[in-house]
Amino acid sequence: MSTQSGISPSTALLAAFKDYVNNKHSILLAHIENESIELTKIISGSPDLSQDFNQLRSELSESVAKYIIIKRETNAAANLYTFISYVPDYSPVKDKMLYASSKNTLIKSLGSEYFSDVIFINGLDEITYANYKATISGGDSAGSGLSNREVELQKIKDDEMKTLLQSSSVTAKRQLVTHQNDFSFKFKENTNFAIEELKLYSLNIDLKTEEIFLSNQQPLTTTRDLLTAISPDSPQFNILKYKGKVYFIYSCPSGSKVKERMIYASNKQGVINHFQKAHCVTFAKTFETGDAVELELSELEPPSQDEDSLSAGVNALKFNRPSRPGRRTK
């Protein structure tokens, strides 16, 4: 499943971003228009970033998606920025798909080294200065020259390396399992559920108790409800029964912590095997996605009768194999 839309930033946006960086402006907004990512506006900045957030909110709505880039207040000597993918719940499904699948292209085109945080926000009420500061853990750690968030990321990377080294030995941590039928985590009693039609079951890992638990179960009206029912904050294992078939969806949002990504990815197959053995579940298909809006919902829909007929007609056509060069046919 491709997660790239083919939409890229315009030349004008690339030039505007360069000017934005050189002049140390506060906030840059961009949007998708005519299969290109264009500049919306640059907020030039005031002495207090919280005042710029007031202007930022006035530029946004509850139904129009935007990309937002904010210059970090800490470590002012370096060009460090926060990238926000703002995709409101009320924006059209097509826009949700486009913004999710074009985000990585934009970040790479601008220069991924600029961005210390990548955040997904789906509500206008979350666009506040206080929420922004809490999300990025603003403030320099004493004597390090790094923000608390950057120190946390570095610690996670260090822990990840230690865990990977340990996993190669016989004494590997139980949090990392091989893709075999056995699963190292325990399953809580609430995971013994009967799978109902058009109902989403979400499972998470409690790292402290080393248990898998049912974190949410939600009836859906249509498969489009998946785009908002799946958590945008952390990885999840999701199970859905639709039109008699059962599907497994592993989601890992772009803002997930590195340690969570590693643990969920390494235990995905173990969860699948558990439900296949303990619950006699046969998954028609498994999906892996980043943000939920990247899901290809069309893959959950069986082909229509017209499509089946067309496919049968195509398969019924037979073509003579061409003869090899130099060999004459009689």
C-alpha positions in Angstrom: 0.0 0.0 0.0 1.5 3.2 -1.1 1.6 6.1 1.4 2.8 8.7 -1.1 0.3 10.9 -2.9 2.7 12.2 -5.6 2.0 15.8 -4.4 5.1 17.9 -3.7 5.8 21.5 -2.5 5.8 24.2 -5.1 8.9 26.2 -6.0 7.3 29.2 -4.4 6.8 27.4 -1.1 10.4 26.1 -1.1 11.7 29.7 -1.6 9.3 31.0 1.1 10.5 28.4 3.6 14.1 29.4 2.9 13.2 33.0 3.6 11.2 31.9 6.7 14.3 30.2 8.1 16.8 32.9 7.2 14.7 35.6 8.8 13.7 33.5 11.8 10.0 34.1 11.4 7.6 32.5 13.9 5.0 30.4 12.0 4.5 29.2 8.5 1.3 27.7 7.1 0.9 25.7 3.9 -2.0 24.0 2.1 -2.6 21.6 -0.7 -4.0 23.2 -3.9 -4.2 21.8 -7.4 -2.0 18.8 -6.6 0.7 21.0 -5.1 1.6 22.2 -1.6 1.5 26.0 -1.5 2.3 28.7 0.9 -0.7 30.0 2.9 0.9 32.6 5.1 4.0 33.4 7.2 3.4 34.9 10.6 6.4 37.1 11.0 6.6 36.9 14.8 6.3 38.9 17.9 8.4 38.9 21.1 5.9 36.5 22.6 5.1 33.3 20.7 1.8 33.0 22.6 0.6 36.1 20.8 1.4 34.5 17.4 -0.7 31.5 18.4 -3.7 33.9 18.6 -3.1 34.9 15.0 -2.5 31.3 14.0 -5.9 30.3 15.4 -7.6 33.0 13.4 -6.1 31.5 10.2 -7.5 28.1 10.9 -11.0 26.5 10.8 -12.6 23.3 12.0 -13.0 21.9 8.5 -9.9 23.0 6.5 -6.6 21.1 6.8 -3.2 22.8 6.9 0.4 22.1 7.5 1.9 24.3 10.3 5.6 24.9 11.0 6.6 26.6 14.2 10.1 27.8 15.2 11.2 26.4 18.5 11.8 29.0 21.2 14.5 26.9 22.8 18.0 26.5 21.5 17.6 29.7 19.5 21.0 29.4 17.9 19.9 26.4 15.9 17.1 26.2 13.3 14.8 23.8 15.0 11.1 23.6 14.2 8.0 21.7 15.1 5.9 20.3 12.2 2.2 20.1 12.8 -0.1 18.2 10.4 -3.5 19.9 11.2 -6.3 17.7 9.8 -9.6 18.5 11.6 -12.2 15.8 12.1 -14.7 17.7 10.0 -12.4 18.1 6.9 -13.4 16.0 3.9 -12.1 12.4 3.8 -10.2 13.1 0.6 -8.3 15.9 2.2 -7.5 13.7 5.2 -6.0 11.1 2.8 -4.0 13.7 0.8 -2.6 15.5 3.8 -1.5 12.2 5.5 0.1 10.8 2.3 1.9 14.1 1.4 3.3 14.9 4.8 6.5 12.9 4.6 7.2 14.3 1.1 6.9 17.8 2.4 9.2 17.2 5.4 11.9 15.6 3.2 11.7 18.3 0.6 12.1 21.1 3.2 14.8 19.2 5.1 14.0 16.6 7.8 17.0 17.8 9.8 15.0 21.0 10.6 12.2 19.3 12.5 12.7 18.2 16.1 9.0 17.3 16.5 6.3 16.0 14.2 2.8 16.3 15.6 -0.7 15.3 14.3 -3.6 17.5 15.6 -7.3 17.0 14.6 -9.1 19.7 16.6 -9.0 23.5 16.6 -9.3 23.6 20.4 -5.9 21.8 20.6 -4.1 24.7 18.8 -3.1 26.6 21.9 0.2 27.9 23.1 -0.1 25.9 26.4 -0.9 22.7 24.6 2.0 23.3 22.2 4.5 23.8 25.0 3.2 20.7 26.9 3.4 18.5 23.7 7.0 19.4 22.8 8.1 19.5 26.5 9.6 22.9 25.9 12.5 24.2 27.9 16.2 23.4 27.9 17.5 20.7 30.1 20.2 22.2 32.4 23.6 22.2 30.9 22.8 20.0 27.9 21.8 22.6 25.3 18.9 20.3 24.3 15.2 20.6 25.0 13.5 18.1 27.4 11.8 16.5 24.4 15.2 16.1 22.6 16.7 14.6 25.7 13.8 12.2 25.9 14.2 11.2 22.3 17.9 10.6 22.8 17.2 8.5 25.9 14.6 6.4 23.9 17.1 5.9 21.1 19.7 4.8 23.7 17.3 2.4 25.3 16.3 1.1 21.9 19.9 0.3 21.1 20.4 -1.5 24.4 17.3 -3.6 23.9 18.3 -4.5 20.4 21.7 -5.6 21.6 20.1 -7.7 24.3 17.6 -9.3 22.0 20.4 -11.0 20.1 21.3 -13.0 23.2 19.5 -15.7 25.1 18.6 -13.3 27.9 16.5 -11.0 25.6 13.9 -8.9 27.3 10.4 -10.4 27.3 9.1 -7.3 25.6 10.7 -8.3 22.3 9.4 -11.5 20.8 10.2 -13.4 17.6 7.5 -13.9 14.9 6.5 -17.3 16.2 3.3 -18.7 17.6 4.2 -17.9 21.2 3.6 -14.4 22.7 5.4 -13.1 25.7 2.8 -10.7 27.0 -0.2 -11.9 29.0 -3.7 -11.2 27.7 -6.2 -9.6 30.2 -9.6 -11.2 30.5 -11.3 -8.4 28.6 -9.6 -9.6 25.4 -11.8 -12.7 25.4 -14.5 -11.0 23.3 -16.8 -12.2 20.6 -16.1 -10.3 17.4 -19.3 -8.5 16.2 -20.1 -7.1 12.8 -18.9 -3.5 12.1 -17.5 -3.1 15.5 -13.9 -1.9 16.1 -11.9 -3.6 18.9 -8.7 -1.7 19.9 -5.9 -3.4 21.9 -2.9 -1.8 23.6 0.1 -2.9 25.6 0.5 -2.0 29.2 4.3 -1.9 29.4 4.3 -1.8 33.2 2.3 -4.9 33.8 3.3 -6.5 30.5 -0.3 -7.2 29.5 -2.4 -6.8 26.4 -5.7 -5.3 27.2 -8.9 -4.2 25.3 -8.6 -0.4 25.4 -11.7 0.4 23.4 -14.6 -1.1 21.5 -16.7 1.1 19.3 -19.6 0.3 16.9 -19.2 1.9 13.5 -21.7 3.1 11.0 -19.4 2.8 8.0 -15.8 1.9 7.4 -15.1 5.7 7.1 -15.5 5.8 10.9 -12.2 4.0 11.2 -10.4 7.3 10.3 -11.5 8.8 13.6 -12.0 5.7 15.8 -8.4 4.5 15.6 -6.2 6.4 18.1 -4.1 9.3 16.6 -1.8 9.3 19.7 -0.1 5.9 20.1 0.2 2.5 18.3 -2.7 0.1 18.5 -3.7 -3.3 17.3 -7.3 -3.1 15.9 -9.7 -5.9 14.9 -12.7 -5.3 12.7 -15.4 -7.6 11.3 -16.9 -6.3 8.1 -19.3 -8.1 5.8 -18.5 -11.4 7.4 -14.7 -11.0 7.1 -12.3 -10.2 10.0 -9.5 -7.7 9.4 -6.4 -6.9 11.6 -5.2 -3.3 11.5 -1.9 -2.3 13.1 -1.7 1.5 13.4 1.4 3.5 14.4 0.8 7.3 14.2 3.6 9.6 13.2 3.9 11.1 16.6 4.5 7.7 18.4 7.5 7.3 20.6 10.4 5.3 19.2 10.2 2.7 22.1 6.5 2.2 21.5 7.0 1.7 17.7 9.7 -0.9 18.4 7.7 -2.9 20.9 4.4 -2.9 19.0 6.0 -3.7 15.7 7.9 -6.7 17.2 4.8 -8.1 18.9 2.3 -7.6 16.1 2.6 -11.1 14.7 2.3 -12.5 18.2 -1.1 -10.9 18.7 -2.2 -12.2 15.3 -1.1 -15.7 16.1 -2.8 -15.5 19.5 -6.2 -14.7 18.1 -5.8 -17.2 15.3 -5.1 -20.0 17.9 -7.0 -19.0 21.0 -10.0 -17.5 19.3 -10.0 -19.5 16.1 -10.0 -16.3 14.1 -9.0 -16.2 10.5 -8.0 -12.8 9.3 -9.0 -12.1 5.7 -6.3 -9.4 5.5 -3.8 -7.5 7.8 -3.2 -3.8 7.3 -0.3 -1.7 8.5 -0.7 2.0 8.6 0.8 5.1 10.1 -1.9 7.6 10.8 -5.4 6.2 10.5 -6.2 8.6 7.6 -3.7 6.7 5.5 -5.9 3.5 5.4 -7.0 2.4 2.0 -10.7 1.8 2.9 -11.4 0.6 -0.7 -9.5 -2.6 0.2 -12.2 -3.5 2.7 -14.9 -3.5 0.0 -15.4 -6.7 -2.0 -15.6 -6.1 -5.8 -19.0 -5.4 -7.2 -20.8 -7.8 -9.5 -19.9 -5.7 -12.5 -16.2 -5.8 -11.5 -16.5 -9.6 -11.1 -18.0 -10.0 -14.5 -15.3 -7.8 -16.1 -12.6 -9.8 -14.3 -14.1 -13.0 -15.5 -14.3 -11.7 -19.0 -10.7 -10.7 -19.0 -9.6 -14.0 -17.6 -11.6 -15.8 -20.3 -9.6 -14.2 -23.1 -6.7 -16.3 -24.4 -3.8 -15.1 -26.4 -1.5 -17.2 -28.5 2.0 -17.2 -27.2 4.4 -15.6 -29.7 6.9 -17.9 -31.3 10.5 -17.7 -30.5 12.8 -15.6 -32.7 14.2 -17.7 -35.6 11.5 -20.3 -35.4 8.9 -20.4 -38.2 5.3 -21.3 -37.5 3.4 -23.7 -39.8 
